[in-house]
Amino acid sequence: MEIAFVLVKSKMGHEMEVLNALLKIEGVKEVMGTYGQYDIFAKVQVPTEDQIEKIITKKIRQIPHVVSTTTLPVIPGQGEK
């Protein structure tokens, strides 16, 4: 299973719209609002790296009011029990 954390910047005042849209995407397992440089922290977990790329480019970045994303792919085997 592939995991990536996606840091999302949204237009001011539209954070909850973006957060709710993220929750509707298959493969997005967790979404949390944050303070600071990024507005939303999302965990994407899918079977292949290819699917992560498609979710980010075809779905997350297409959500209205998303300004930018930064993706942090997880290194397999590190931090797992």
C-alpha positions as CSV (number, residue, x, y, z in Angstrom):
1,M,0.0,0.0,0.0
2,E,1.4,3.4,-1.0
3,I,0.9,6.4,1.4
4,A,1.5,10.1,0.8
5,F,0.7,13.2,2.8
6,V,-0.5,16.2,0.8
7,L,-0.2,19.7,2.2
8,V,-2.9,21.9,0.6
9,K,-3.1,25.7,0.3
10,S,-6.6,27.1,-0.4
11,K,-8.0,30.5,-1.0
12,M,-8.8,32.4,2.2
13,G,-12.3,31.7,3.4
14,H,-12.7,28.5,1.4
15,E,-10.9,26.1,3.6
16,M,-13.9,24.1,4.7
17,E,-15.2,23.8,1.1
18,V,-11.8,22.3,0.1
19,L,-11.7,20.1,3.2
20,N,-15.1,18.7,2.5
21,A,-14.3,18.1,-1.2
22,L,-11.1,16.2,-0.2
23,L,-13.1,13.9,2.1
24,K,-15.2,12.8,-0.9
25,I,-12.2,11.5,-2.9
26,E,-11.6,7.8,-2.8
27,G,-8.2,7.1,-1.4
28,V,-8.1,10.2,0.9
29,K,-8.1,8.6,4.3
30,E,-7.8,11.6,6.7
31,V,-8.1,15.3,6.3
32,M,-7.3,17.9,9.0
33,G,-7.2,21.7,9.0
34,T,-3.9,23.3,10.0
35,Y,-2.5,26.7,10.9
36,G,0.5,28.1,9.2
37,Q,1.8,28.0,5.6
38,Y,-0.7,25.2,4.6
39,D,-4.4,25.1,5.3
40,I,-5.1,21.4,5.1
41,F,-3.2,18.2,5.7
42,A,-4.5,15.1,3.9
43,K,-3.4,11.5,4.0
44,V,-3.7,9.5,0.7
45,Q,-3.5,5.7,0.9
46,V,-3.9,3.6,-2.3
47,P,-2.4,0.4,-3.7
48,T,0.0,2.0,-6.3
49,E,2.2,5.1,-6.6
50,D,0.5,5.7,-10.0
51,Q,-2.9,6.1,-8.2
52,I,-1.4,8.7,-5.8
53,E,-0.2,10.8,-8.8
54,K,-3.7,10.6,-10.4
55,I,-5.5,11.5,-7.2
56,I,-3.3,14.6,-6.7
57,T,-3.2,15.8,-10.3
58,K,-6.7,14.9,-11.5
59,K,-8.7,15.3,-8.4
60,I,-7.1,17.3,-5.5
61,R,-5.6,20.0,-7.8
62,Q,-8.9,20.3,-9.7
63,I,-10.9,21.2,-6.5
64,P,-12.1,24.8,-6.8
65,H,-10.2,27.2,-4.5
66,V,-7.1,24.9,-4.2
67,V,-4.1,27.2,-4.7
68,S,-1.3,24.7,-4.4
69,T,-0.2,21.3,-3.1
70,T,3.0,19.8,-1.7
71,T,3.2,16.1,-1.6
72,L,5.3,14.1,0.9
73,P,5.5,10.4,-0.2
74,V,6.2,8.0,2.6
75,I,9.3,5.8,2.5
76,P,8.1,2.2,2.6
77,G,8.9,0.4,5.8
78,Q,9.9,3.4,7.8
79,G,7.7,4.2,10.8
80,E,5.5,1.1,10.5
81,K,4.9,-1.3,13.3
